[in-house]
Amino acid sequence: MPWPPARTGSRALSATSGDRAEGAGLPRGRRLALFCGLAVAVVALDQLVKAAMRALLVVGEPRALVPGVLDLSLVYNEGAAFSLGEGAGPLFVLVAVVICACGLWLAWRRTDAPMTLVASVACVAGGGVGNAIDRVVAGRVTDFFATTFVDFAVFNVADVFITCGVVASFVLWARWDSARERAGAVGK
């Protein structure tokens, strides 16, 4: 017997779009649980690593993590990505809230959306909340990953999840949208 067993009826796998294989059509509760669970896991990982870096590192004294590639260098950022928008912390907190609301809407209302898209938006939301916690509690964000092979902004775990999640979300949304358009064209 093949694994996983084939489904029949309204939950059968779609042979054309692959949406069902990516979790489209799952019950709302499971979709919401995935979104919330993944976002909370990202926040927890981000906050734990930031706390460890604040305890282990001293501002202005970098430590090589991967020599010639990546250092751990504690800095405090009052702006957003790449230190842009200094002093606009409340705006960035609001953006994190809006992203969370959009992600919750996607998980709850768009049951046709692939779970990979829900998961990628959860990564963005979790990263946004992780940085928002820093802004609300300390008025600044803790950053510590510093590339040494190229001059680049210092960043943190939340920034990694935000960046990768945004890129993945755009790709997955475009793929999902084009599949829906093709399905609509076939239905006409």
N, C-alpha and C positions, 0 to 999 in steps of 0.2 A: 504494500500500500504506500503510495507516495506521501511525502510529508512536505508541507502541511496538507491535510486532506482537502479535497476540492469542496467548495461551497456551492450550494444550489439556491435557487429562488432569488429573492430581492438582494441578497448579499453576495451573489456570485461575482467572481473576479471578472473585470472587464477585459476582454481580449484585445480591444482596440486601443483604449487610452491608458490602461495600466493604473488608473486612479484608485481602484479598489485595492490593488496590490500595495499602494502607498497609504492605505488607511482611510481613504475617503469613504464616507458612509458609516463610520463607527458611531456608536451612541455618543450623544453630547457629553454625558458624564465622563466617559473615558477620554474624550478629546480635551475637555476642560482639565481633567486630572493630569494629563500629559503636559499641557501648557503650564499649569501652575506648578507641578512638581519639578519640571525642568527649569523654570524661571527661579524657583526657590533654591534649587541646587546650584545654579550659577551664582546667585547672590551669596549663598553660604560659602562657596569656594572662594569667591572674590574677597569677601570680608575676612575669612580665615587667612588667606595669603597676605592681604594687606596688613593685618595685625602682626603676622610673623615678620614681615619686612620692616615694619616700624620698630619691632623689638630687636631685630638683628642688625639693622643697618644704621649708619649715621649719615646725615646729609653732608654731601661733599666728599665722601669716602667710598667710591665705587669698589665693588668686588667682582672679579671675573667669574661668570657663570660658565660660559663657553668661550675660552680665550680667543681673542681676535674676532669674535662674532657678537657675543651678548654679555653685557655686564649687569649687575644688580646695583642700581644707583638711586638712592632715595631722594625724591623731590616732591614738593607739594605744589599742586596746580590749582589755581583759582579760576581757571577758564574751562574750556571744553577740550575736545581733541586738538592736539598740537598747540595747546595753550592759547587757543583763540577764544574770544568772548570773555575775557577776564571781567569779573564783577557781575556777570549775567547768570550767576548760580541759580536764582529762583526760576529763571526761564528754562534752564536745563532740567530742573526738577519737574516743572510742568510738562516738558517734552517727554520725560520718562513716564509720567502718569498717562499721557495721551497714548503712548506706545503700548502701555499695559492694557488700556481700555480697548484699543484696536485689536490687540492680540486676543483678549477675552471674547470680543465680538466675533473674531475669525473662528475661534475654537467652538463657540456656542452656536452661532447662526449659520456659518458656512460649512455645513457638514459634507459638502461636496469637495471642499479643499483638501488637498493631500496632507497627511500627517507630517510629512517632511517640511512642508511650508509652516504648519503650526509650530513645529519644533524650532525652526530657524527664527521665527518671530519671538518665540519664548526666550531664545538666547539673547536677542536684542533687548527684550524687556528686562530680563534678569541683569544684563550688563548695565542697562540704564538705571535700574533700581540700585544696584551696587554702588555706582558713582553718585547717585542721588543721596544715598545714606551718608556718604562722606560729606557732601555739600551741606546737608541739613545739620549733621552732628558737629563737623569741624570747620565748615565754611570753605573747604578746599578738598581736593582729591589727592589721594596717595598714589604716586606713580613710582615705578622702580625698574622696569625692563628698559635697558638702554642698549641700542645696537652700537657696535663699535666698528663694523666694516663699512657703514654708511652713516652720514649725519642725518639722524631721524629723531623725532620727538620721543621722549621717555613716555612709556605707557604702562598699563596694568592688565590684570586678568579680565576685568570688565570690558576694557577697550578691545581686547582680542575677541571676546564673544560678540560685542556690538559690531565690529568690522566684519568678521566672518559671517555673522547672522544676517547683516544687511546684504552682503554680496549673495549669499545663498538664497535669501528671500526674493531678491530681484530675479534671479535665475529661475527659481521654482515658480514664482508668480507668473513669469512670462511663459514658462512651459505649460502650466496649468491653464492659463488664459488661452493659449493657442490650441490646446486640446479641446477646450470648451467651444471655441470658434469652429474647429473642424467638426465636432459633434453636432453643432447647430447647423452647419452647412449640409451635413449628411441628412439631417432631419427635415430639411426643406424640400 
